[in-house]
């Protein structure tokens, strides 16, 4: 196997497989309707993913991704989580055909935790018909 690094072609000693596993859980049940849940809280979601299980080069803090999502009052969705060892958050306001979204997350660019984080901010405005 070969890989291209810094303009030089070098031989790679081993190609590590990328294997991941994940789970999603709806604590109040999915698709079941109740009066309080329909009006206030709709289908909260909890998730957990673990990536790069067989790659010793990837530290454990970068392998775990966890999150939660809650929709309240039928138009506001709040999200929060942990990815790459950093907190992430987001929100969506759904006003019929208009969606406004915002999110933030961070990616570790260094080889160790906290050495070179890159915090990103995202926003979108959509009109659907």
ABEGO torsion letter per residue (X at the ends): XBBBBGGBBBBBABBBBBBBBBBBBBAAEBGBBBAAAAAABBGBBBBBBBBGAABAABBAAAABBBBBBBBBGGABBBBBBBBGGBBBBBBBBBBEABBBBBBBBBBBABABBGABBBBBBBBBBBBBX
